[in-house]
Amino acid sequence: MVIPGSFHALTNASVRVKIVDIGANPIDGAPPYATLLRGGNADIVGFEPNPDALAKLNEQKGPTETYLPHAIGDGKRHTLNLCASSGMSSLLTPNPEVLGLFHGFPRWGEVVSTLDVDTKRLDDIPETKGIDLVKIDIQGGELMVFQNATARLADALVIQTEVEFLPLYVDQPLFGDVDVFLRSQGYVFHRFFPTVSRTIQPMLVENNIYAGLSQTVWADAIFVRDFTKLSRLDPRQLLAMAAILHDCYQSYDLVLHILLEHDRRTGLAVAPTYMTNLTKPAPAAAG
């Protein structure tokens, strides 16, 4: 499938979005909101307590990006478990019974040291007021953050959160727990982006410990404000939600649904412009 242009390019509609990235360490490559950022249509407030990762973010940041050293949580003091693989460090304790089922994880999840950290509630940080998109990946602490961010969730439109289907950490909330809480805050589950599977030991696929097979272990889950109740959102929010879903997640059908409500409310014609340009044939390659 040919990926169409940006939301702004397809609609000529200008809307600026505010993004909060909790656990902003770019270990998995470019963030999903990179198109919004490149187009100059986003302000980023990122949180990264790892000093080395924070320094790298600040070295590479643009004029609309702010990165802060806070650990986000419930406002209390916690023990941070620093693991052999930095991507597994967590306020929760790695669960050897589950990690031992999969290749590599017992070594990656080994706790090499601990650090006492003070966490901050998202609701208590002024820089996060008025956010549109929340992206969060903090190895099992996501539900704690949401439970202490109900004021910010009342403003936000889209959430991208890592979720697990097996407890990689002791007493870790799983996808169902996160889903129930976010539904109570006016969100619905939209899609996975993507799911990740791993092969259960001792089987090994193509001698690759990262290869998946039957067991889905984790995913990034996208939640959106309940799109059966769009009357609760104002026109700017509708436009911002549509821009995020187009540029970050390619959810074109939901974008059109939202734009039709926007146009009904404002008398504009953003939806037909979007649909016309979205379905326009790609130009033929030269030569």
GICORBEL-V995690 format. One record per helix or strand. SS is the DSSP state (H for helix, E for strand). FROM is the first residue (numbers start at 0). TO is the last residue. If there is no record, write none. Layout:
<<SS;FROM;TO> <SS;FROM;TO>>
This chain:
<<H;6;10> <E;16;21> <H;33;37> <E;41;46> <H;50;59> <E;64;67> <E;70;71> <E;76;82> <H;85;87> <E;89;89> <E;93;93> <H;95;98> <E;101;101> <H;104;107> <E;110;119> <H;121;123> <H;125;127> <E;132;135> <H;141;146> <H;149;154> <E;157;163> <E;168;168> <H;174;183> <E;186;197> <E;199;199> <E;204;204> <E;207;207> <E;214;224> <H;229;231> <H;234;248> <H;251;265> <H;269;277>>
